[in-house]
Amino acid sequence: MYEGNPVDLRMEKNISADGIFDDSTRQCRVHKYDPEEDNIYLELKEDELTAISLDAKYRCYISTKTELLYCTGVVKERYCMENKNLLKFRIENGFYNVYEGKSIAKRA
């Protein structure tokens, strides 16, 4: 459903006591969306996998042709597959429309 759409990934909160907050926006693309497991697999475009913390909460902005959505969650895994840097992002509390600030139903 969201496959191929561009994504901006931003750290919201560092969970680790000794971690460093990174306010950079990371450019990604939706590789795969799994609504049953509430996971989005993101292809990290220009950065190294180690630039993404596993001990932080992120906000993920997804641009579709008709709307700008966001969700919050954590990166559960970072890995390389077929020369692509991939992130397994676990969604918390569904998607929201940026312009309305309202929750929208999950789509299958």
Beta strands, then each sheet from edge to edge (+ up, - down):
strand 1: 6-14
strand 2: 25-34
strand 3: 39-44
strand 4: 56-63
strand 5: 68-81
strand 6: 84-97
strand 7: 103-104
sheet 1: 7+ 6- 3+ 2- 1+ 4- 5+
end
